[in-house]
Amino acid sequence: MKLYRFGKLSNIPLQLVLIVPFVLQVLAAVGLVGYLSFRNGEKAISNLAGKVMERTNNEVNKHLYSYLSIPHKINQVNADVIEMGLLDVKDTKSIGKFFWKQMQIYDLSYIGYGLVSGEGGGAARYDGTRVSIDEWGSKLPNNGRTYATDNQGNRTNITSNYTYNNFEESWYVEAIKAGKPIWSRIYMWDSDNSHFVSASAVRPIYNQQKQLLGMIGADIHLQKLSDFLGQLDLFGSGQIFIIERNGLLIANSAKQQPFTVVNGKSQRLKAVDSSEPYIRNVTQALQNKFSNFQNIGKVKELKLKLEGELHYISVTPWRDEYGLDWLVVMSVPENAFMSKIHANTRTTIIFCLGALGVAVVLGIITSRWIIRPILRINQATEVMASGNLEKVIEKSNILELNNLTKSFNHMAGQLHLVFTELESRVAERTLELTNTLKELQRTQAQMIQNEKMSSLGQMVAGVAHEINNPATFIHGNLIHVNSYIQDLLKLINFYEKITTINYFPNIKNYMMKLI
């Protein structure tokens, strides 16, 4: 079976033998180059993705430190001014105007203070643009007022009255309890159909005698973080968002807000409940991976498959000295990086197919150029096989085939001479063989006749031998038979004498017959 298959495989046209290896070599070389190019590009893209995400993380970290350090710096300045006695917390008009001027310089939503006596005040940007002044007393209820201001920070009129007790507010209670600068818990700010995720930087304030006066705070809208994240270039389809360790969403680069509004009241959202599928899927994948966000203690770079598409994901813990402990999550689909690689791959495939086509055409042309002289030699050999030894092959442009042609023509001439001489020798030899054959025939006839006579003699000797054996036996036993008969006759004569012959006529006759 193996020999049969080998025989079938051996009947391959020379044109295929010349074209196929050439085409396979070109295809293998181009394919290998394309594959290596793709793999190197993939590695380069992976490195690029890491560098881009690292650079973006650095930008986010730098912005977070810069933006979130402002409230604490303002608090420190204000606390120092109050402690040095340069600003009297009892002078509500002066301190309110002072805070108003600070609001013109810094992008904050609120600067205020609360005293241990229950009094307090501050400057607020409730609508996100205009700055108003708050003031409240220690006697409840209806102890608070909000004043509109002119361009110089002077109070013009009361815009609202309200009841406010700073002893029940987390920003006051947490600062007093901590006894040091901290961030209060993140909360929702609702004002005139405007909703913001906000955070308060707070710290205790003291007088010159180091006696506790109360606390001072500066609030920021974390929506500014979402605006910043949305401006980052993450290859168009990438997303970045910030969450607390409890999974609550702080800011994101998507258009969706990191909170929901129910009956006019805003509520914070967990990232897994976000209306943005991208954020929801990435967060769910991270929960499945780490089970608890508290377990993420250092930068994690992962590759996760989301909805059938591979994503590069970076999770970076972000902390500051005042108690913030967030996770910055960045996710970029591989396709965002690999689109150019895929484009290059398509181009490589096109070039491969083009090179393959060129290789096939060149192979066909080359094979025909090589095969034609070989076919002429093959035809000449067939002609020679039929008995025509005078066939001459034309010269070829290929050196090796031209040499082969010369050799073939020389061989054909030599064969012609050899066959001519051989024919004469064959004729002579044939005559000799004919005479020898006739002599052999005569010798054979004589040998056959001799063989016949020899066989006949052997047969006659055998027959004579077969006859002589019983004759010799009979002749050798006649003397004994004769002796036995004589003895018998004597016996009969004896009985005749002693017995009347008339009583035994039959015996005598019988005995005579036997004799």
C-alpha positions in Angstrom: 0.0 0.0 0.0 2.8 2.4 0.9 4.6 1.6 -2.4 1.4 2.2 -4.3 0.8 5.6 -2.6 4.4 6.5 -3.3 4.0 5.6 -6.9 0.9 7.8 -7.1 2.7 10.6 -5.4 5.7 10.2 -7.7 3.6 10.9 -10.8 3.6 14.7 -10.2 4.1 17.1 -13.1 7.3 18.9 -13.1 5.5 22.2 -13.5 3.8 21.6 -10.1 7.2 20.6 -8.6 8.6 23.9 -9.8 5.6 26.1 -8.9 4.3 24.7 -5.6 7.6 24.8 -3.6 8.3 28.3 -4.9 4.8 29.5 -4.0 4.9 27.8 -0.6 8.2 29.4 0.2 6.8 32.8 -0.8 3.6 32.2 1.1 5.5 30.9 4.2 7.9 33.8 4.2 5.2 36.4 3.8 2.9 34.6 6.2 5.7 34.4 8.8 6.6 38.0 8.4 2.9 38.9 8.7 2.5 36.8 11.8 5.6 38.1 13.4 4.5 41.6 12.5 1.1 41.0 14.0 2.6 39.5 17.2 5.1 42.3 17.5 2.4 44.8 16.9 0.2 43.1 19.4 3.0 43.3 22.0 3.7 46.9 21.1 0.0 47.7 21.4 -0.1 46.0 24.8 2.9 48.0 25.9 1.3 51.1 24.4 -1.9 50.4 26.2 -0.1 50.1 29.5 1.8 53.3 28.9 -1.3 55.2 27.8 -3.2 53.9 30.8 -0.3 54.7 33.1 0.0 58.2 31.6 -3.8 58.8 32.0 -3.6 57.5 35.6 -0.9 59.9 36.3 -3.0 62.7 34.9 -6.0 61.7 36.9 -3.9 61.4 40.1 -2.3 64.7 39.5 -5.6 66.4 38.9 -7.2 64.7 42.0 -4.4 65.9 44.3 -4.5 69.3 42.8 -8.3 69.7 42.8 -9.0 68.0 46.1 -6.1 69.8 47.9 -7.7 73.3 47.4 -10.5 73.0 50.0 -8.0 71.9 52.7 -5.6 74.6 51.8 -8.3 77.2 52.1 -9.4 75.7 55.4 -5.9 75.9 56.7 -5.6 79.5 55.7 -8.9 80.4 57.2 -8.2 78.5 60.4 -4.8 80.2 60.7 -6.4 83.6 60.2 -9.0 82.9 62.8 -6.4 81.5 65.3 -4.2 84.6 64.8 -7.2 86.8 65.6 -7.1 88.5 62.1 -10.7 87.3 61.5 -13.4 87.5 64.1 -15.9 84.7 63.9 -18.4 86.8 65.8 -18.3 89.5 63.1 -20.6 87.7 60.7 -20.7 90.4 58.1 -16.9 90.6 57.8 -16.3 86.9 57.7 -19.2 86.4 55.2 -17.7 89.0 52.9 -14.2 87.4 53.4 -15.6 84.0 52.3 -17.4 85.7 49.4 -14.1 87.0 48.1 -12.5 83.6 48.4 -15.4 82.1 46.4 -14.5 84.5 43.5 -11.0 83.1 43.4 -11.6 79.3 43.9 -13.9 76.9 42.2 -15.8 75.8 45.3 -19.4 75.3 46.1 -19.3 76.4 49.7 -17.0 78.0 52.3 -18.4 78.1 55.9 -18.0 77.6 59.6 -20.0 76.3 62.5 -19.3 77.3 66.1 -19.7 75.3 69.3 -22.4 77.9 70.3 -24.5 76.8 67.3 -23.9 79.9 65.3 -22.3 79.9 61.8 -22.4 81.1 58.3 -20.6 81.0 54.9 -20.7 81.8 51.3 -22.4 79.5 48.8 -22.7 79.0 45.1 -26.1 77.3 45.1 -26.9 77.7 41.4 -23.4 77.0 40.3 -22.7 80.6 39.3 -23.8 83.4 41.7 -22.4 83.6 45.2 -24.7 84.3 48.2 -24.1 84.6 51.9 -25.5 82.4 54.6 -25.9 83.2 58.3 -27.6 81.3 61.1 -28.0 81.8 64.8 -28.1 79.4 67.7 -31.9 79.7 68.5 -34.1 77.3 66.6 -36.3 77.3 64.6 -36.2 79.6 61.6 -32.7 80.7 62.6 -31.1 80.9 59.1 -31.1 83.4 56.3 -29.6 83.6 52.8 -28.6 86.9 51.4 -28.1 87.9 47.8 -25.0 89.9 47.1 -23.8 92.6 44.7 -20.6 92.6 42.7 -18.6 93.7 45.8 -19.9 91.0 48.1 -22.3 93.3 50.0 -25.6 91.9 51.2 -28.6 93.2 49.3 -31.7 91.3 50.3 -32.8 88.1 52.0 -33.7 85.4 49.5 -34.7 82.6 51.9 -35.2 81.7 55.5 -34.6 78.3 57.0 -33.9 76.3 60.1 -30.4 74.9 60.4 -28.7 73.1 63.3 -25.0 72.4 62.6 -24.9 70.0 65.6 -26.8 67.5 63.4 -24.7 67.9 60.3 -22.1 65.3 59.5 -19.6 67.8 58.3 -19.6 69.5 61.7 -20.0 66.4 63.9 -17.3 64.3 62.1 -14.8 67.2 62.2 -15.3 67.8 65.9 -15.0 64.1 66.6 -11.9 63.6 64.6 -10.1 66.7 66.0 -8.1 67.0 62.8 -8.6 67.9 59.1 -10.7 65.3 57.3 -13.1 64.8 54.5 -16.7 64.3 55.6 -18.8 61.7 53.9 -19.8 62.4 50.3 -23.4 63.7 50.0 -25.9 64.9 47.4 -26.5 68.7 47.0 -30.0 69.5 45.7 -30.8 73.1 44.8 -33.3 74.6 42.4 -33.6 71.5 40.3 -29.8 71.2 40.3 -28.2 68.1 41.7 -24.5 67.6 42.5 -22.3 65.0 44.2 -20.4 67.0 46.8 -17.7 66.5 49.4 -16.8 68.7 52.4 -13.2 69.3 53.6 -13.5 70.2 57.3 -11.2 70.9 60.2 -11.5 72.2 63.7 -10.7 75.9 64.4 -9.2 77.4 67.6 -8.6 80.8 69.1 -5.2 82.1 70.2 -5.6 80.3 73.5 -6.0 76.9 71.6 -9.6 76.7 72.7 -12.0 75.0 70.3 -14.2 77.4 68.5 -15.9 75.0 66.2 -15.1 73.8 62.7 -14.6 75.3 59.3 -15.3 73.7 55.9 -15.0 74.0 52.2 -17.2 72.1 49.8 -16.6 71.1 46.2 -18.9 69.7 43.5 -17.4 66.4 42.4 -19.2 66.9 39.0 -16.1 68.8 38.1 -14.2 65.5 38.3 -16.7 63.9 35.8 -16.1 66.9 33.5 -12.4 66.4 33.7 -12.6 62.6 33.1 -14.8 63.2 30.1 -12.1 65.4 28.5 -9.4 62.7 28.7 -8.4 61.0 25.5 -8.9 57.3 25.9 -9.0 56.4 22.2 -12.7 57.4 21.9 -14.3 54.2 23.3 -12.4 54.0 26.6 -14.1 54.8 29.9 -12.8 55.9 33.2 -14.7 56.2 36.5 -14.0 56.7 40.2 -15.7 54.7 43.0 -15.5 54.5 46.7 -14.5 51.3 48.4 -18.2 50.6 49.1 -18.8 50.6 45.3 -20.6 54.0 45.2 -20.0 55.9 42.1 -18.2 59.3 42.5 -17.4 60.4 38.9 -17.2 59.0 35.4 -16.3 60.0 31.9 -19.6 58.9 30.5 -22.5 61.3 29.8 -24.7 59.6 32.4 -24.7 61.3 35.9 -23.3 59.2 38.8 -26.6 59.5 40.6 -30.3 59.1 40.1 -33.2 61.4 40.8 -36.4 60.0 42.3 -39.3 62.4 42.9 -37.0 65.4 42.7 -34.6 63.9 45.3 -31.2 62.8 44.2 -29.7 59.5 45.3 -26.2 58.2 44.8 -25.6 55.1 42.7 -23.5 52.0 43.0 -21.3 51.5 40.0 -23.0 48.1 39.4 -26.3 49.9 39.1 -25.2 52.5 36.7 -27.3 53.2 33.7 -24.1 53.1 31.6 -23.6 49.4 30.6 -19.9 49.8 30.2 -19.4 50.9 33.9 -21.9 48.3 35.1 -20.1 45.4 33.3 -16.6 46.4 34.3 -17.6 46.9 37.9 -19.4 43.5 37.9 -16.3 41.8 36.4 -14.1 43.4 39.1 -16.4 42.2 41.8 -16.3 38.7 40.4 -12.5 38.9 40.2 -11.8 40.4 43.7 -15.1 39.7 45.5 -14.5 42.9 47.6 -13.0 46.3 46.6 -11.3 46.4 50.0 -9.0 43.7 48.7 -7.4 45.9 46.1 -4.4 47.3 47.8 -2.2 48.2 44.7 -2.5 48.9 41.0 -4.1 46.1 39.2 -3.8 45.7 35.4 -6.0 43.1 33.9 -7.4 41.8 30.7 -11.1 40.9 30.9 -13.5 39.7 28.4 -16.7 41.7 28.4 -19.6 40.9 26.1 -17.3 39.0 23.9 -14.7 41.7 23.6 -11.3 41.9 25.4 -10.6 44.9 27.5 -7.5 46.4 29.1 -8.5 47.4 32.6 -6.5 49.3 35.2 -7.6 49.7 38.8 -5.6 52.2 40.8 -6.1 52.9 44.5 -6.1 56.7 45.2 -5.7 58.0 48.8 -4.9 61.2 50.4 -3.8 62.2 53.9 -7.3 63.4 54.8 -9.1 60.0 54.6 -10.2 59.7 51.0 -9.8 56.1 49.7 -11.0 55.7 46.2 -10.5 53.5 43.2 -9.8 54.9 39.8 -10.9 52.4 37.2 -9.9 52.7 33.6 -11.1 50.4 30.8 -10.1 50.5 27.2 -11.4 47.9 24.7 -8.6 46.0 22.9 -10.2 47.0 19.6 -9.4 50.6 20.3 -5.7 49.8 20.2 -5.9 46.9 17.7 -7.9 48.7 15.0 -4.6 49.8 13.3 -3.1 46.4 13.8 -6.1 44.8 12.2 -5.9 47.3 9.4 -2.2 46.5 9.0 -3.1 42.8 9.1 -5.6 43.3 6.3 -3.0 45.1 4.3 -0.5 42.3 5.0 -3.1 39.8 3.8 -3.7 41.8 0.6 0.0 42.0 0.0 0.4 38.3 0.7 -2.3 37.5 -1.8 -0.7 39.9 -4.3 2.7 38.3 -3.7 1.2 34.9 -4.0 -0.4 35.8 -7.4 2.8 37.2 -8.6 4.7 34.1 -7.4 2.2 31.9 -9.2 2.5 33.8 -12.5 6.3 33.9 -12.2 6.3 30.3 -11.3 4.2 29.3 -14.3 6.4 31.4 -16.7 9.6 30.0 -15.1 8.3 26.5 -15.2 7.3 26.7 -18.8 10.7 28.2 -19.7 12.4 25.3 -17.9 10.0 22.6 -19.0 10.0 23.3 -22.8 13.6 22.1 -23.3 12.9 19.1 -21.1 9.8 18.3 -23.1 11.8 18.4 -26.3 14.3 16.0 -24.7 11.4 13.8 -23.6 9.9 13.8 -27.2 13.3 13.0 -28.6 13.7 10.0 -26.2 10.3 8.7 -27.4 11.4 9.0 -31.0 14.6 7.2 -30.2 12.6 4.5 -28.4 10.6 4.0 -31.6 13.9 3.3 -33.5 14.8 6.7 -34.9 18.3 7.4 -33.6 18.9 10.3 -36.0 16.8 12.8 -33.9 18.7 16.0 -33.0 17.4 18.4 -30.2 17.5 22.1 -30.5 19.7 24.1 -28.2 18.3 25.8 -25.0 19.0 29.2 -23.5 19.5 27.6 -20.1 23.1 26.6 -19.5 22.4 23.3 -17.7 19.7 22.2 -20.1 21.9 23.3 -23.1 24.7 21.0 -21.7 22.1 18.3 -21.2 21.0 18.8 -24.9 24.5 18.5 -26.1 25.1 15.4 -24.1 21.8 13.9 -25.4 22.7 14.6 -29.0 26.2 13.1 -28.5 24.6 10.1 -26.8 22.2 9.7 -29.7 25.0 9.7 -32.3 27.0 7.2 -30.3 24.0 5.0 -29.9 23.4 5.2 -33.7 27.0 4.0 -34.4 26.7 1.3 -31.7 23.4 0.0 -33.0 24.8 0.0 -36.6 27.8 -2.1 -35.5 25.6 -4.2 -33.3 23.3 -5.0 -36.3 26.2 -6.4 -38.3 27.5 -8.4 -35.3 24.0 -9.7 -34.7 23.7 -10.9 -38.3 27.0 -12.8 -38.0 26.1 -14.2 -34.7 22.7 -15.2 -36.0 24.3 -17.2 -38.9 26.6 -18.9 -36.4 23.7 -19.6 -34.1 21.7 -21.1 -37.0 24.5 -23.5 -37.9 25.0 -24.4 -34.3 21.3 -25.0 -34.0 21.2 -27.4 -37.0 24.1 -29.3 -35.5 22.4 -29.4 -32.2 19.2 -30.7 -33.9 21.2 -33.6 -35.5 22.9 -34.4 -32.3 19.6 -34.3 -30.5 18.0 -36.7 -33.0 21.0 -39.1 -32.6 20.7 -38.9 -28.8 17.0 -39.5 -29.0 17.6 -42.7 -31.1 20.3 -43.9 -28.8 18.1 -43.2 -25.9 15.3 -45.2 -27.5 17.5 -48.3 -28.1 18.9 -48.1 -24.7 15.4 -48.0 -23.2 14.3 -50.9 -25.4 17.2 -53.1 -24.3 16.5 -52.3 -20.7 12.8 -53.3 -21.2 13.7 -56.6 -23.0 16.2 -57.4 -20.2 13.5 -56.7 -17.6 11.0 -58.9 -19.4 13.5 -61.8 -19.8 14.3 -61.4 -16.1 10.7 -61.6 -15.2 10.3 -64.8 -17.3 13.5 -66.5 -16.1 12.5 -66.2 -12.4 9.4 -68.5 -12.5 11.1 -70.8 -15.1 14.1 -71.2 -12.9 11.8 -71.9 -10.0 9.8 -74.5 -11.9 13.0 -76.2 -13.3 14.5 -76.2 -9.9 11.5 -78.0 -8.4 10.9 -80.7 -11.2 13.4 -83.1 -9.6 11.5 -83.0 -6.4 8.2 -83.4 -8.1 9.5 -86.4 -10.0 10.9 -87.9 -6.8 7.5 -87.3 -5.1 5.6 -89.0 -8.0 7.9 -92.0 -8.1 7.4 -92.5 -4.4 3.7 -92.2 -4.9 3.7 -94.8 -7.7 5.6 -97.2 -5.5 3.1 -96.7 -2.8 0.3 -97.4 -5.3 1.9 -100.6 -6.6 2.4 -101.7 -3.0 -1.3 -101.2 -2.3 -2.2 -103.2 -5.5 -0.2 -106.1 -4.3 -1.8 -106.2 -0.9 -5.3 -105.4 -2.0 -7.6 -106.7 -4.6 -7.3 -104.4 -7.5 -11.0 -104.7 -8.3 -11.9 -102.9 -5.2 -9.8 -99.8 -6.1 -10.3 -99.2 -9.8 -11.2 -95.6 -9.3 -8.1 -94.8 -7.2 -5.8 -96.2 -9.8 -7.4 -94.3 -12.5 -7.4 -91.1 -10.5 -3.8 -91.5 -9.7 -2.9 -92.2 -13.3 -4.7 -88.9 -14.2 -2.6 -87.1 -11.7 0.6 -88.6 -13.2 
